[in-house]
Protein backbone atom coordinates (compact mmCIF):
# COMPACT_ATOMS: atom_id res chain seq x y z
CA UNK A 1 0.00 0.00 0.00
CA UNK A 2 1.34 3.46 -0.94
CA UNK A 3 1.82 6.00 1.79
CA UNK A 4 -0.05 9.32 1.51
CA UNK A 5 1.85 12.31 0.13
CA UNK A 6 0.94 14.93 2.73
CA UNK A 7 3.18 17.58 1.21
CA UNK A 8 1.33 17.35 -2.11
CA UNK A 9 -2.05 17.57 -0.38
CA UNK A 10 -0.94 20.58 1.63
CA UNK A 11 0.37 22.29 -1.50
CA UNK A 12 -2.96 21.69 -3.26
CA UNK A 13 -4.87 23.18 -0.31
CA UNK A 14 -2.57 26.21 -0.31
CA UNK A 15 -3.02 26.74 -4.05
CA UNK A 16 -6.80 26.49 -3.72
CA UNK A 17 -6.73 28.98 -0.84
CA UNK A 18 -4.60 31.45 -2.84
CA UNK A 19 -6.85 31.11 -5.89
CA UNK A 20 -9.95 31.78 -3.81
CA UNK A 21 -8.30 34.79 -2.16
CA UNK A 22 -7.25 36.22 -5.54
CA UNK A 23 -10.75 35.78 -6.97
CA UNK A 24 -12.20 37.54 -3.95
CA UNK A 25 -9.71 40.40 -4.34
CA UNK A 26 -10.54 40.79 -8.05
CA UNK A 27 -14.26 40.75 -7.31
CA UNK A 28 -13.81 43.42 -4.67
CA UNK A 29 -11.69 45.57 -7.01
CA UNK A 30 -14.24 45.16 -9.79
CA UNK A 31 -17.08 46.27 -7.56
CA UNK A 32 -15.14 49.38 -6.52
CA UNK A 33 -14.59 50.30 -10.19
CA UNK A 34 -18.28 49.79 -10.93
CA UNK A 35 -19.23 52.06 -8.04
CA UNK A 36 -16.91 54.83 -9.21
CA UNK A 37 -17.92 54.60 -12.88
CA UNK A 38 -21.61 53.93 -12.37
CA UNK A 39 -22.09 56.39 -9.54
CA UNK A 40 -24.07 53.91 -7.49
CA UNK A 41 -23.54 53.83 -3.77
CA UNK A 42 -22.78 56.69 -1.43
CA UNK A 43 -19.08 56.09 -0.94
CA UNK A 44 -17.76 58.32 -3.73
CA UNK A 45 -17.21 61.93 -2.59
CA UNK A 46 -19.09 64.66 -4.51
CA UNK A 47 -16.14 66.02 -6.46
CA UNK A 48 -17.95 68.23 -8.99
CA UNK A 49 -20.56 70.09 -7.00
CA UNK A 50 -20.96 73.80 -6.43
CA UNK A 51 -20.53 76.69 -8.82
CA UNK A 52 -18.76 76.13 -12.13
CA UNK A 53 -15.30 77.66 -12.12
CA UNK A 54 -15.36 78.37 -8.39
CA UNK A 55 -12.03 76.65 -7.76
CA UNK A 56 -10.25 77.85 -10.92
CA UNK A 57 -7.42 80.15 -9.79
CA UNK A 58 -6.71 81.81 -13.15
CA UNK A 59 -7.36 85.35 -11.91
CA UNK A 60 -9.51 86.19 -14.94
CA UNK A 61 -11.93 88.38 -13.04
CA UNK A 62 -11.28 91.41 -10.87
CA UNK A 63 -7.48 91.51 -10.72
CA UNK A 64 -7.12 94.99 -12.27
CA UNK A 65 -4.25 94.09 -14.57
CA UNK A 66 -4.35 96.92 -17.19
N, C-alpha and C positions, 0 to 999 in steps of 0.2 A: 504494500500500500504506500502511495506517495505521501510525503509530508506536506502540509499546507505552506504556501509561500506567503507569510504574513507581510513581508515587506512590499510585495506586489499589491496585495489587498489594501494596505495602508496608502500606497501611492495612488491607487485608483480612487480611494475615498477623498484624498487631498485634491486630486484633479477635479473631481466632481464638485467639491466644495468651492474651489477657485472659479470654476465655470459658472456656478450658480451666483456667486458673489459678483462676478463681472457682468452677468446678465442683469442683475438687480441694479448695479451702478449705471449701466447703459439706459435702463428703463427710467431711472430717476433723472438722469441727464436729459433724456428725451422729453420727459414731462416738463422739466424746467424750460426748455427751449419752446415748447408748445405754449406755455403760459406767457412767455415774453412776447412771442410772435402773435399769438391769438388774442392777447389781452384779457384772457379769462383768469379769474382769481384776483384776490386783492393784495397780492404780495408785491407786485411791481409798483414802484413809487411813481407818482404823477409828475413826469419830467417836463411835459410841455403844456403846462397850465398857466393861466395868467394872461397879461397883455402881450401882444406880439411885439417883439423888439425891446422888451423891458430890460433884458439883461445884455443887450448889445452895447458895448462900451466904445463905439466909434467916435462919439463926440460930434455927431452930425447936427445936433440941434442945440442952440443957445450957448455956443462957446465964444462968440464974438471975435472971430478970427480976422476979418478984414477991417 
